[in-house]
Amino acid sequence: MNQGVSVAGIYVRDQDEARDFYVEKLGFRVHTDARNGDYRWLTVQHPDQPSFQLGLFTPQAPLVDAATAQTLREAVAKGAMPPLVLIVEDCRAAYERFNARGVEFTQEPMDRYGAVDASFRDPSGNGWKLIEGR
C-alpha cells in the first residue's frame, strides 16, 4: 500500500479567481472541480508534480462556522499564513515569466542562503516563495 500526502489545501477568497490565477499565471492545471450544494472541491496540480494536488478552498460550512470563516478570510488577506514554496530551475527567469503574466511580487529575486529566491502573493493573500533548486 502506498501512503503519502496527495492534497494540501489553502484558503482563498474566491475559487474562480484563484483557479484563474493558478492556471493562467502560474501554469498549474485543474485536477478536480466538483460541487456538492454550496461546497466546491477545487484542486490544481503543477504539471511536473502529477501526484500532488493543491486544494483551493473557501472557508465555509460545513468545515467552520460563519464567524470562523470570516476570521480565516481576514487572516489570509493579511498574509498571515505561512508561505508556500515553488521550486524552479531559474528563479530570475521564472520571476520574469510570472511578472509578465501579471503576478505581483513582494520581493524581487535575490541571492541568500546559498540560493536565489523571490516572493509573491496570490490574489487572496497567500504568500509564495520562488526558490531556485540546485
N, CA, C and O atoms as CSV, one atom per row, in Angstrom:
chain,resi,resn,atom,element,x,y,z
A,1,MET,N,N,0.836,-1.175,0.000
A,1,MET,CA,C,0.000,0.000,0.000
A,1,MET,C,C,0.886,1.245,0.000
A,1,MET,O,O,1.815,1.342,0.802
A,2,ASN,N,N,0.610,2.184,-0.880
A,2,ASN,CA,C,1.316,3.457,-0.916
A,2,ASN,C,C,0.639,4.448,0.009
A,2,ASN,O,O,-0.589,4.509,0.081
A,3,GLN,N,N,1.434,5.212,0.705
A,3,GLN,CA,C,0.895,6.243,1.574
A,3,GLN,C,C,1.626,7.535,1.327
A,3,GLN,O,O,2.767,7.536,0.867
A,4,GLY,N,N,0.976,8.631,1.630
A,4,GLY,CA,C,1.593,9.932,1.497
A,4,GLY,C,C,0.537,11.005,1.360
A,4,GLY,O,O,-0.654,10.713,1.260
A,5,VAL,N,N,0.972,12.221,1.356
A,5,VAL,CA,C,0.068,13.357,1.207
A,5,VAL,C,C,-0.187,13.562,-0.279
A,5,VAL,O,O,0.751,13.675,-1.068
A,6,SER,N,N,-1.454,13.610,-0.656
A,6,SER,CA,C,-1.770,13.833,-2.066
A,6,SER,C,C,-2.442,15.175,-2.300
A,6,SER,O,O,-2.424,15.688,-3.419
A,7,VAL,N,N,-3.045,15.762,-1.244
A,7,VAL,CA,C,-3.697,17.064,-1.365
A,7,VAL,C,C,-3.362,17.891,-0.133
A,7,VAL,O,O,-3.494,17.422,0.998
A,8,ALA,N,N,-2.932,19.116,-0.360
A,8,ALA,CA,C,-2.789,20.101,0.710
A,8,ALA,C,C,-3.617,21.299,0.283
A,8,ALA,O,O,-3.593,21.692,-0.883
A,9,GLY,N,N,-4.343,21.876,1.214
A,9,GLY,CA,C,-5.246,22.960,0.859
A,9,GLY,C,C,-4.827,24.304,1.406
A,9,GLY,O,O,-4.131,24.401,2.417
A,10,ILE,N,N,-5.265,25.333,0.716
A,10,ILE,CA,C,-5.118,26.703,1.181
A,10,ILE,C,C,-6.485,27.362,1.090
A,10,ILE,O,O,-7.339,26.938,0.311
A,11,TYR,N,N,-6.684,28.398,1.888
A,11,TYR,CA,C,-7.923,29.155,1.819
A,11,TYR,C,C,-7.786,30.280,0.807
A,11,TYR,O,O,-6.761,30.959,0.746
A,12,VAL,N,N,-8.826,30.464,0.021
A,12,VAL,CA,C,-8.881,31.537,-0.972
A,12,VAL,C,C,-10.198,32.285,-0.802
A,12,VAL,O,O,-11.179,31.724,-0.313
A,13,ARG,N,N,-10.217,33.550,-1.206
A,13,ARG,CA,C,-11.450,34.327,-1.031
A,13,ARG,C,C,-12.465,34.029,-2.112
A,13,ARG,O,O,-13.670,34.133,-1.879
A,14,ASP,N,N,-11.988,33.653,-3.306
A,14,ASP,CA,C,-12.875,33.384,-4.427
A,14,ASP,C,C,-12.248,32.260,-5.255
A,14,ASP,O,O,-11.139,32.409,-5.768
A,15,GLN,N,N,-12.945,31.159,-5.381
A,15,GLN,CA,C,-12.359,29.995,-6.056
A,15,GLN,C,C,-12.157,30.216,-7.550
A,15,GLN,O,O,-11.178,29.725,-8.111
A,16,ASP,N,N,-13.050,30.937,-8.202
A,16,ASP,CA,C,-12.849,31.209,-9.633
A,16,ASP,C,C,-11.616,32.073,-9.846
A,16,ASP,O,O,-10.813,31.806,-10.740
A,17,GLU,N,N,-11.465,33.111,-9.025
A,17,GLU,CA,C,-10.297,33.988,-9.107
A,17,GLU,C,C,-9.018,33.192,-8.850
A,17,GLU,O,O,-8.022,33.357,-9.554
A,18,ALA,N,N,-9.055,32.329,-7.835
A,18,ALA,CA,C,-7.882,31.512,-7.503
A,18,ALA,C,C,-7.556,30.543,-8.630
A,18,ALA,O,O,-6.391,30.403,-9.004
A,19,ARG,N,N,-8.570,29.869,-9.179
A,19,ARG,CA,C,-8.343,28.943,-10.300
A,19,ARG,C,C,-7.678,29.672,-11.452
A,19,ARG,O,O,-6.697,29.182,-12.012
A,20,ASP,N,N,-8.199,30.838,-11.813
A,20,ASP,CA,C,-7.626,31.599,-12.928
A,20,ASP,C,C,-6.180,31.988,-12.644
A,20,ASP,O,O,-5.335,31.896,-13.534
A,21,PHE,N,N,-5.882,32.417,-11.428
A,21,PHE,CA,C,-4.520,32.799,-11.071
A,21,PHE,C,C,-3.568,31.615,-11.189
A,21,PHE,O,O,-2.525,31.717,-11.835
A,22,TYR,N,N,-3.923,30.499,-10.571
A,22,TYR,CA,C,-3.024,29.349,-10.559
A,22,TYR,C,C,-2.867,28.716,-11.942
A,22,TYR,O,O,-1.797,28.208,-12.275
A,23,VAL,N,N,-3.911,28.744,-12.731
A,23,VAL,CA,C,-3.835,28.145,-14.069
A,23,VAL,C,C,-3.202,29.111,-15.065
A,23,VAL,O,O,-2.242,28.755,-15.747
A,24,GLU,N,N,-3.727,30.316,-15.153
A,24,GLU,CA,C,-3.270,31.255,-16.191
A,24,GLU,C,C,-1.940,31.923,-15.874
A,24,GLU,O,O,-1.146,32.167,-16.782
A,25,LYS,N,N,-1.686,32.219,-14.627
A,25,LYS,CA,C,-0.456,32.934,-14.282
A,25,LYS,C,C,0.686,32.020,-13.866
A,25,LYS,O,O,1.839,32.280,-14.208
A,26,LEU,N,N,0.380,30.944,-13.126
A,26,LEU,CA,C,1.437,30.062,-12.644
A,26,LEU,C,C,1.608,28.800,-13.470
A,26,LEU,O,O,2.600,28.090,-13.307
A,27,GLY,N,N,0.657,28.502,-14.358
A,27,GLY,CA,C,0.808,27.347,-15.237
A,27,GLY,C,C,0.355,26.026,-14.654
A,27,GLY,O,O,0.665,24.972,-15.209
A,28,PHE,N,N,-0.378,26.057,-13.540
A,28,PHE,CA,C,-0.943,24.821,-12.993
A,28,PHE,C,C,-2.093,24.381,-13.899
A,28,PHE,O,O,-2.489,25.118,-14.801
A,29,ARG,N,N,-2.626,23.188,-13.661
A,29,ARG,CA,C,-3.809,22.726,-14.387
A,29,ARG,C,C,-4.848,22.266,-13.372
A,29,ARG,O,O,-4.510,21.812,-12.279
A,30,VAL,N,N,-6.112,22.390,-13.751
A,30,VAL,CA,C,-7.188,21.948,-12.855
A,30,VAL,C,C,-7.194,20.429,-12.817
A,30,VAL,O,O,-7.183,19.775,-13.860
A,31,HIS,N,N,-7.210,19.871,-11.621
A,31,HIS,CA,C,-7.334,18.423,-11.452
A,31,HIS,C,C,-8.797,18.054,-11.203
A,31,HIS,O,O,-9.360,17.221,-11.913
A,32,THR,N,N,-9.407,18.675,-10.195
A,32,THR,CA,C,-10.792,18.362,-9.837
A,32,THR,C,C,-11.546,19.652,-9.566
A,32,THR,O,O,-11.043,20.552,-8.894
A,33,ASP,N,N,-12.751,19.728,-10.095
A,33,ASP,CA,C,-13.643,20.851,-9.823
A,33,ASP,C,C,-15.039,20.261,-9.669
A,33,ASP,O,O,-15.768,20.094,-10.647
A,34,ALA,N,N,-15.399,19.950,-8.436
A,34,ALA,CA,C,-16.677,19.278,-8.163
A,34,ALA,C,C,-17.457,20.064,-7.117
A,34,ALA,O,O,-16.889,20.626,-6.181
A,35,ARG,N,N,-18.761,20.087,-7.299
A,35,ARG,CA,C,-19.634,20.806,-6.368
A,35,ARG,C,C,-20.599,19.850,-5.692
A,35,ARG,O,O,-21.042,18.852,-6.261
A,36,ASN,N,N,-20.906,20.204,-4.440
A,36,ASN,CA,C,-21.916,19.491,-3.679
A,36,ASN,C,C,-22.702,20.563,-2.936
A,36,ASN,O,O,-22.323,20.959,-1.834
A,37,GLY,N,N,-23.779,21.029,-3.524
A,37,GLY,CA,C,-24.510,22.161,-2.958
A,37,GLY,C,C,-23.647,23.403,-3.016
A,37,GLY,O,O,-23.132,23.756,-4.077
A,38,ASP,N,N,-23.482,24.075,-1.870
A,38,ASP,CA,C,-22.646,25.279,-1.816
A,38,ASP,C,C,-21.156,24.963,-1.689
A,38,ASP,O,O,-20.320,25.857,-1.826
A,39,TYR,N,N,-20.819,23.703,-1.429
A,39,TYR,CA,C,-19.423,23.322,-1.242
A,39,TYR,C,C,-18.790,22.962,-2.582
A,39,TYR,O,O,-19.397,22.288,-3.415
A,40,ARG,N,N,-17.576,23.420,-2.767
A,40,ARG,CA,C,-16.842,23.155,-4.016
A,40,ARG,C,C,-15.464,22.610,-3.677
A,40,ARG,O,O,-14.710,23.220,-2.919
A,41,TRP,N,N,-15.145,21.453,-4.249
A,41,TRP,CA,C,-13.828,20.837,-4.103
A,41,TRP,C,C,-13.061,21.181,-5.368
A,41,TRP,O,O,-13.338,20.635,-6.436
A,42,LEU,N,N,-12.093,22.089,-5.248
A,42,LEU,CA,C,-11.315,22.555,-6.394
A,42,LEU,C,C,-9.845,22.315,-6.109
A,42,LEU,O,O,-9.293,22.849,-5.146
A,43,THR,N,N,-9.213,21.508,-6.953
A,43,THR,CA,C,-7.782,21.269,-6.799
A,43,THR,C,C,-7.066,21.526,-8.117
A,43,THR,O,O,-7.621,21.336,-9.200
A,44,VAL,N,N,-5.821,21.963,-7.991
A,44,VAL,CA,C,-4.957,22.187,-9.152
A,44,VAL,C,C,-3.672,21.399,-8.942
A,44,VAL,O,O,-3.343,21.000,-7.825
A,45,GLN,N,N,-2.954,21.184,-10.041
A,45,GLN,CA,C,-1.677,20.467,-9.985
A,45,GLN,C,C,-0.626,21.221,-10.779
A,45,GLN,O,O,-0.913,21.834,-11.808
A,46,HIS,N,N,0.591,21.161,-10.278
A,46,HIS,CA,C,1.720,21.648,-11.067
A,46,HIS,C,C,1.988,20.574,-12.125
A,46,HIS,O,O,1.959,19.385,-11.806
A,47,PRO,N,N,2.247,20.965,-13.371
A,47,PRO,CA,C,2.430,19.959,-14.430
A,47,PRO,C,C,3.578,18.992,-14.189
A,47,PRO,O,O,3.575,17.891,-14.740
A,48,ASP,N,N,4.560,19.374,-13.380
A,48,ASP,CA,C,5.685,18.494,-13.098
A,48,ASP,C,C,5.478,17.644,-11.837
A,48,ASP,O,O,6.367,16.888,-11.447
A,49,GLN,N,N,4.309,17.768,-11.202
A,49,GLN,CA,C,4.022,17.018,-9.974
A,49,GLN,C,C,2.625,16.410,-10.041
A,49,GLN,O,O,1.740,16.838,-9.300
A,50,PRO,N,N,2.407,15.441,-10.893
A,50,PRO,CA,C,1.048,14.912,-11.075
A,50,PRO,C,C,0.495,14.139,-9.886
A,50,PRO,O,O,-0.707,13.877,-9.846
A,51,SER,N,N,1.322,13.767,-8.921
A,51,SER,CA,C,0.810,13.006,-7.778
A,51,SER,C,C,0.390,13.906,-6.620
A,51,SER,O,O,-0.063,13.403,-5.593
A,52,PHE,N,N,0.529,15.214,-6.759
A,52,PHE,CA,C,0.189,16.136,-5.680
A,52,PHE,C,C,-0.810,17.177,-6.175
A,52,PHE,O,O,-0.674,17.707,-7.278
A,53,GLN,N,N,-1.808,17.461,-5.352
A,53,GLN,CA,C,-2.806,18.475,-5.680
A,53,GLN,C,C,-2.812,19.570,-4.619
A,53,GLN,O,O,-2.632,19.300,-3.431
A,54,LEU,N,N,-3.019,20.803,-5.058
A,54,LEU,CA,C,-3.190,21.943,-4.171
A,54,LEU,C,C,-4.670,22.282,-4.166
A,54,LEU,O,O,-5.234,22.644,-5.198
A,55,GLY,N,N,-5.298,22.165,-3.004
A,55,GLY,CA,C,-6.720,22.487,-2.882
A,55,GLY,C,C,-6.921,23.975,-2.700
A,55,GLY,O,O,-6.243,24.609,-1.892
A,56,LEU,N,N,-7.852,24.531,-3.451
A,56,LEU,CA,C,-8.192,25.952,-3.360
A,56,LEU,C,C,-9.583,26.033,-2.747
A,56,LEU,O,O,-10.584,25.907,-3.453
A,57,PHE,N,N,-9.648,26.242,-1.445
A,57,PHE,CA,C,-10.907,26.132,-0.709
A,57,PHE,C,C,-11.300,27.459,-0.081
A,57,PHE,O,O,-10.442,28.240,0.330
A,58,THR,N,N,-12.594,27.708,-0.010
A,58,THR,CA,C,-13.084,28.869,0.718
A,58,THR,C,C,-13.461,28.432,2.126
A,58,THR,O,O,-14.048,27.365,2.305
A,59,PRO,N,N,-13.132,29.243,3.127
A,59,PRO,CA,C,-13.536,28.887,4.485
A,59,PRO,C,C,-15.062,28.994,4.586
A,59,PRO,O,O,-15.623,30.075,4.407
A,60,GLN,N,N,-15.716,27.897,4.868
A,60,GLN,CA,C,-17.177,27.879,4.893
A,60,GLN,C,C,-17.667,26.618,5.596
A,60,GLN,O,O,-16.899,25.699,5.877
A,61,ALA,N,N,-18.972,26.604,5.871
A,61,ALA,CA,C,-19.598,25.400,6.409
A,61,ALA,C,C,-19.509,24.315,5.338
A,61,ALA,O,O,-19.562,24.652,4.155
A,62,PRO,N,N,-19.382,23.086,5.667
A,62,PRO,CA,C,-19.514,22.506,6.999
A,62,PRO,C,C,-18.208,22.455,7.781
A,62,PRO,O,O,-18.185,21.935,8.897
A,63,LEU,N,N,-17.120,22.983,7.221
A,63,LEU,CA,C,-15.825,22.871,7.898
A,63,LEU,C,C,-15.690,23.824,9.086
A,63,LEU,O,O,-15.128,23.453,10.117
A,64,VAL,N,N,-16.200,25.047,8.948
A,64,VAL,CA,C,-16.127,26.042,10.022
A,64,VAL,C,C,-17.423,26.840,10.060
A,64,VAL,O,O,-18.180,26.868,9.090
A,65,ASP,N,N,-17.666,27.488,11.194
A,65,ASP,CA,C,-18.863,28.325,11.296
A,65,ASP,C,C,-18.604,29.677,10.623
A,65,ASP,O,O,-17.478,29.972,10.222
A,66,ALA,N,N,-19.646,30.488,10.503
A,66,ALA,CA,C,-19.558,31.756,9.766
A,66,ALA,C,C,-18.534,32.714,10.379
A,66,ALA,O,O,-17.777,33.352,9.647
A,67,ALA,N,N,-18.496,32.824,11.707
A,67,ALA,CA,C,-17.551,33.741,12.351
A,67,ALA,C,C,-16.104,33.299,12.112
A,67,ALA,O,O,-15.234,34.129,11.847
A,68,THR,N,N,-15.854,32.010,12.206
A,68,THR,CA,C,-14.512,31.487,11.960
A,68,THR,C,C,-14.124,31.677,10.501
A,68,THR,O,O,-12.977,32.012,10.203
A,69,ALA,N,N,-15.060,31.469,9.597
A,69,ALA,CA,C,-14.791,31.678,8.167
A,69,ALA,C,C,-14.346,33.109,7.914
A,69,ALA,O,O,-13.396,33.338,7.165
A,70,GLN,N,N,-15.020,34.080,8.532
A,70,GLN,CA,C,-14.659,35.486,8.358
A,70,GLN,C,C,-13.268,35.763,8.923
A,70,GLN,O,O,-12.478,36.476,8.304
A,71,THR,N,N,-12.970,35.214,10.070
A,71,THR,CA,C,-11.648,35.385,10.686
A,71,THR,C,C,-10.560,34.793,9.795
A,71,THR,O,O,-9.504,35.400,9.619
A,72,LEU,N,N,-10.810,33.624,9.237
A,72,LEU,CA,C,-9.829,32.989,8.348
A,72,LEU,C,C,-9.609,33.823,7.090
A,72,LEU,O,O,-8.467,34.011,6.669
A,73,ARG,N,N,-10.678,34.324,6.486
A,73,ARG,CA,C,-10.535,35.172,5.279
A,73,ARG,C,C,-9.681,36.400,5.582
A,73,ARG,O,O,-8.827,36.783,4.784
A,74,GLU,N,N,-9.919,37.010,6.738
A,74,GLU,CA,C,-9.157,38.201,7.117
A,74,GLU,C,C,-7.684,37.871,7.355
A,74,GLU,O,O,-6.805,38.634,6.955
A,75,ALA,N,N,-7.416,36.751,7.999
A,75,ALA,CA,C,-6.029,36.358,8.268
A,75,ALA,C,C,-5.274,36.084,6.968
A,75,ALA,O,O,-4.131,36.512,6.811
A,76,VAL,N,N,-5.907,35.376,6.044
A,76,VAL,CA,C,-5.269,35.080,4.753
A,76,VAL,C,C,-4.991,36.387,4.005
A,76,VAL,O,O,-3.902,36.571,3.463
A,77,ALA,N,N,-5.969,37.291,3.973
A,77,ALA,CA,C,-5.812,38.555,3.246
A,77,ALA,C,C,-4.642,39.378,3.775
A,77,ALA,O,O,-4.026,40.137,3.027
A,78,LYS,N,N,-4.337,39.232,5.059
A,78,LYS,CA,C,-3.221,39.965,5.674
A,78,LYS,C,C,-1.884,39.267,5.464
A,78,LYS,O,O,-0.848,39.774,5.898
A,79,GLY,N,N,-1.893,38.115,4.807
A,79,GLY,CA,C,-0.650,37.381,4.588
A,79,GLY,C,C,-0.186,36.642,5.821
A,79,GLY,O,O,1.009,36.390,5.974
A,80,ALA,N,N,-1.114,36.285,6.716
A,80,ALA,CA,C,-0.753,35.665,7.986
A,80,ALA,C,C,-0.403,34.186,7.879
A,80,ALA,O,O,0.160,33.621,8.816
A,81,MET,N,N,-0.721,33.557,6.770
A,81,MET,CA,C,-0.452,32.129,6.641
A,81,MET,C,C,1.012,31.921,6.236
A,81,MET,O,O,1.608,32.796,5.609
A,82,PRO,N,N,1.594,30.774,6.589
A,82,PRO,CA,C,2.980,30.507,6.192
A,82,PRO,C,C,3.093,30.444,4.671
A,82,PRO,O,O,2.151,30.033,3.994
A,83,PRO,N,N,4.240,30.851,4.137
A,83,PRO,CA,C,4.374,30.829,2.679
A,83,PRO,C,C,4.472,29.409,2.125
A,83,PRO,O,O,4.962,28.490,2.782
A,84,LEU,N,N,4.001,29.269,0.924
A,84,LEU,CA,C,4.186,28.039,0.161
A,84,LEU,C,C,5.473,28.206,-0.632
A,84,LEU,O,O,5.919,29.332,-0.856
A,85,VAL,N,N,6.066,27.118,-1.055
A,85,VAL,CA,C,7.346,27.178,-1.762
A,85,VAL,C,C,7.198,26.516,-3.121
A,85,VAL,O,O,6.711,25.390,-3.228
A,86,LEU,N,N,7.618,27.220,-4.146
A,86,LEU,CA,C,7.639,26.693,-5.504
A,86,LEU,C,C,9.093,26.643,-5.956
A,86,LEU,O,O,9.746,27.678,-6.091
A,87,ILE,N,N,9.590,25.443,-6.186
A,87,ILE,CA,C,10.968,25.259,-6.634
A,87,ILE,C,C,11.006,25.434,-8.151
A,87,ILE,O,O,10.199,24.847,-8.871
A,88,VAL,N,N,11.941,26.239,-8.625
A,88,VAL,CA,C,12.095,26.499,-10.053
A,88,VAL,C,C,13.561,26.310,-10.444
A,88,VAL,O,O,14.457,26.414,-9.605
A,89,GLU,N,N,13.788,26.036,-11.707
A,89,GLU,CA,C,15.165,25.866,-12.187
A,89,GLU,C,C,15.949,27.159,-12.140
A,89,GLU,O,O,17.108,27.183,-11.725
A,90,ASP,N,N,15.304,28.240,-12.570
A,90,ASP,CA,C,15.963,29.536,-12.679
A,90,ASP,C,C,15.013,30.580,-12.103
A,90,ASP,O,O,14.025,30.943,-12.741
A,91,CYS,N,N,15.310,31.058,-10.903
A,91,CYS,CA,C,14.419,31.980,-10.204
A,91,CYS,C,C,14.226,33.286,-10.974
A,91,CYS,O,O,13.110,33.798,-11.067
A,92,ARG,N,N,15.301,33.815,-11.516
A,92,ARG,CA,C,15.180,35.091,-12.237
A,92,ARG,C,C,14.336,34.935,-13.506
A,92,ARG,O,O,13.541,35.818,-13.829
A,93,ALA,N,N,14.500,33.836,-14.216
A,93,ALA,CA,C,13.693,33.591,-15.420
A,93,ALA,C,C,12.222,33.377,-15.048
A,93,ALA,O,O,11.329,33.883,-15.727
A,94,ALA,N,N,11.973,32.625,-13.966
A,94,ALA,CA,C,10.593,32.412,-13.519
A,94,ALA,C,C,9.975,33.735,-13.069
A,94,ALA,O,O,8.806,34.001,-13.351
A,95,TYR,N,N,10.744,34.554,-12.380
A,95,TYR,CA,C,10.276,35.882,-11.972
A,95,TYR,C,C,9.848,36.687,-13.190
A,95,TYR,O,O,8.763,37.268,-13.198
A,96,GLU,N,N,10.680,36.727,-14.210
A,96,GLU,CA,C,10.352,37.490,-15.430
A,96,GLU,C,C,9.096,36.935,-16.104
A,96,GLU,O,O,8.229,37.697,-16.531
A,97,ARG,N,N,9.001,35.614,-16.198
A,97,ARG,CA,C,7.843,34.966,-16.835
A,97,ARG,C,C,6.558,35.267,-16.066
A,97,ARG,O,O,5.556,35.665,-16.660
A,98,PHE,N,N,6.586,35.076,-14.745
A,98,PHE,CA,C,5.389,35.308,-13.933
A,98,PHE,C,C,5.039,36.789,-13.868
A,98,PHE,O,O,3.864,37.153,-13.918
A,99,ASN,N,N,6.041,37.632,-13.758
A,99,ASN,CA,C,5.813,39.073,-13.720
A,99,ASN,C,C,5.129,39.533,-15.010
A,99,ASN,O,O,4.227,40.371,-14.966
A,100,ALA,N,N,5.547,38.996,-16.144
A,100,ALA,CA,C,4.934,39.345,-17.430
A,100,ALA,C,C,3.474,38.890,-17.501
A,100,ALA,O,O,2.677,39.464,-18.243
A,101,ARG,N,N,3.129,37.860,-16.730
A,101,ARG,CA,C,1.739,37.370,-16.696
A,101,ARG,C,C,0.888,38.106,-15.668
A,101,ARG,O,O,-0.296,37.806,-15.518
A,102,GLY,N,N,1.480,39.070,-14.955
A,102,GLY,CA,C,0.720,39.865,-14.002
A,102,GLY,C,C,0.823,39.442,-12.553
A,102,GLY,O,O,0.073,39.942,-11.714
A,103,VAL,N,N,1.734,38.532,-12.238
A,103,VAL,CA,C,1.934,38.155,-10.837
A,103,VAL,C,C,2.632,39.329,-10.145
A,103,VAL,O,O,3.645,39.831,-10.631
A,104,GLU,N,N,2.084,39.757,-9.016
A,104,GLU,CA,C,2.658,40.877,-8.274
A,104,GLU,C,C,3.607,40.360,-7.201
A,104,GLU,O,O,3.197,39.663,-6.273
A,105,PHE,N,N,4.866,40.707,-7.342
A,105,PHE,CA,C,5.897,40.245,-6.422
A,105,PHE,C,C,6.075,41.205,-5.258
A,105,PHE,O,O,5.968,42.421,-5.414
A,106,THR,N,N,6.344,40.647,-4.106
A,106,THR,CA,C,6.647,41.434,-2.914
A,106,THR,C,C,8.156,41.499,-2.677
A,106,THR,O,O,8.626,42.303,-1.873
A,107,GLN,N,N,8.912,40.652,-3.379
A,107,GLN,CA,C,10.366,40.667,-3.297
A,107,GLN,C,C,10.926,40.179,-4.626
A,107,GLN,O,O,10.579,39.094,-5.092
A,108,GLU,N,N,11.779,40.973,-5.222
A,108,GLU,CA,C,12.442,40.561,-6.460
A,108,GLU,C,C,13.477,39.481,-6.129
A,108,GLU,O,O,13.840,39.309,-4.966
A,109,PRO,N,N,13.954,38.752,-7.147
A,109,PRO,CA,C,14.957,37.710,-6.893
A,109,PRO,C,C,16.193,38.271,-6.201
A,109,PRO,O,O,16.698,39.335,-6.559
A,110,MET,N,N,16.669,37.531,-5.202
A,110,MET,CA,C,17.892,37.920,-4.513
A,110,MET,C,C,18.645,36.669,-4.083
A,110,MET,O,O,18.058,35.619,-3.822
A,111,ASP,N,N,19.961,36.817,-4.018
A,111,ASP,CA,C,20.823,35.732,-3.551
A,111,ASP,C,C,20.861,35.754,-2.030
A,111,ASP,O,O,21.166,36.774,-1.412
A,112,ARG,N,N,20.542,34.598,-1.439
A,112,ARG,CA,C,20.705,34.459,0.004
A,112,ARG,C,C,20.562,32.993,0.390
A,112,ARG,O,O,19.909,32.208,-0.297
A,113,TYR,N,N,21.176,32.657,1.482
A,113,TYR,CA,C,21.154,31.284,1.994
A,113,TYR,C,C,21.631,30.270,0.957
A,113,TYR,O,O,21.198,29.117,0.978
A,114,GLY,N,N,22.508,30.680,0.062
A,114,GLY,CA,C,23.063,29.774,-0.936
A,114,GLY,C,C,22.159,29.496,-2.117
A,114,GLY,O,O,22.421,28.574,-2.889
A,115,ALA,N,N,21.098,30.274,-2.275
A,115,ALA,CA,C,20.174,30.095,-3.406
A,115,ALA,C,C,19.626,31.461,-3.808
A,115,ALA,O,O,19.924,32.478,-3.181
A,116,VAL,N,N,18.827,31.459,-4.854
A,116,VAL,CA,C,18.143,32.672,-5.296
A,116,VAL,C,C,16.666,32.474,-4.995
A,116,VAL,O,O,16.100,31.426,-5.306
A,117,ASP,N,N,16.029,33.496,-4.381
A,117,ASP,CA,C,14.600,33.385,-4.119
A,117,ASP,C,C,13.899,34.709,-4.366
A,117,ASP,O,O,14.524,35.769,-4.382
A,118,ALA,N,N,12.593,34.628,-4.557
A,118,ALA,CA,C,11.728,35.787,-4.740
A,118,ALA,C,C,10.410,35.475,-4.041
A,118,ALA,O,O,10.137,34.318,-3.719
A,119,SER,N,N,9.591,36.497,-3.804
A,119,SER,CA,C,8.324,36.293,-3.104
A,119,SER,C,C,7.182,36.971,-3.850
A,119,SER,O,O,7.350,38.033,-4.449
A,120,PHE,N,N,6.009,36.328,-3.799
A,120,PHE,CA,C,4.787,36.926,-4.332
A,120,PHE,C,C,3.615,36.446,-3.506
A,120,PHE,O,O,3.745,35.533,-2.691
A,121,ARG,N,N,2.466,37.070,-3.721
A,121,ARG,CA,C,1.237,36.662,-3.059
A,121,ARG,C,C,0.178,36.394,-4.106
A,121,ARG,O,O,0.148,37.033,-5.157
A,122,ASP,N,N,-0.695,35.440,-3.808
A,122,ASP,CA,C,-1.809,35.193,-4.714
A,122,ASP,C,C,-2.900,36.231,-4.436
A,122,ASP,O,O,-2.776,36.995,-3.479
A,123,PRO,N,N,-3.957,36.281,-5.238
A,123,PRO,CA,C,-4.983,37.312,-5.044
A,123,PRO,C,C,-5.678,37.262,-3.679
A,123,PRO,O,O,-6.261,38.259,-3.253
A,124,SER,N,N,-5.624,36.126,-2.993
A,124,SER,CA,C,-6.245,36.014,-1.676
A,124,SER,C,C,-5.323,36.439,-0.551
A,124,SER,O,O,-5.784,36.643,0.572
A,125,GLY,N,N,-4.030,36.579,-0.821
A,125,GLY,CA,C,-3.054,36.978,0.180
A,125,GLY,C,C,-2.093,35.887,0.589
A,125,GLY,O,O,-1.196,36.138,1.393
A,126,ASN,N,N,-2.250,34.669,0.058
A,126,ASN,CA,C,-1.331,33.578,0.387
A,126,ASN,C,C,0.059,33.890,-0.158
A,126,ASN,O,O,0.219,34.221,-1.333
A,127,GLY,N,N,1.053,33.782,0.707
A,127,GLY,CA,C,2.419,34.066,0.310
A,127,GLY,C,C,3.084,32.876,-0.357
A,127,GLY,O,O,2.833,31.725,-0.002
A,128,TRP,N,N,3.926,33.169,-1.316
A,128,TRP,CA,C,4.704,32.156,-2.042
A,128,TRP,C,C,6.156,32.581,-2.083
A,128,TRP,O,O,6.464,33.768,-2.193
A,129,LYS,N,N,7.051,31.602,-1.994
A,129,LYS,CA,C,8.479,31.816,-2.232
A,129,LYS,C,C,8.845,31.031,-3.484
A,129,LYS,O,O,8.550,29.840,-3.584
A,130,LEU,N,N,9.477,31.688,-4.425
A,130,LEU,CA,C,10.106,31.017,-5.563
A,130,LEU,C,C,11.533,30.766,-5.130
A,130,LEU,O,O,12.250,31.698,-4.768
A,131,ILE,N,N,11.945,29.525,-5.166
A,131,ILE,CA,C,13.315,29.209,-4.769
A,131,ILE,C,C,13.968,28.414,-5.890
A,131,ILE,O,O,13.420,27.436,-6.398
A,132,GLU,N,N,15.156,28.871,-6.253
A,132,GLU,CA,C,15.902,28.199,-7.311
A,132,GLU,C,C,16.485,26.910,-6.775
A,132,GLU,O,O,17.283,26.914,-5.838
A,133,GLY,N,N,16.071,25.789,-7.387
A,133,GLY,CA,C,16.594,24.481,-6.991
A,133,GLY,C,C,18.008,24.300,-7.489
A,133,GLY,O,O,18.338,24.698,-8.607
A,134,ARG,N,N,18.817,23.719,-6.689
A,134,ARG,CA,C,20.215,23.489,-7.090
A,134,ARG,C,C,20.527,22.035,-7.006
A,134,ARG,O,O,21.651,21.627,-7.301
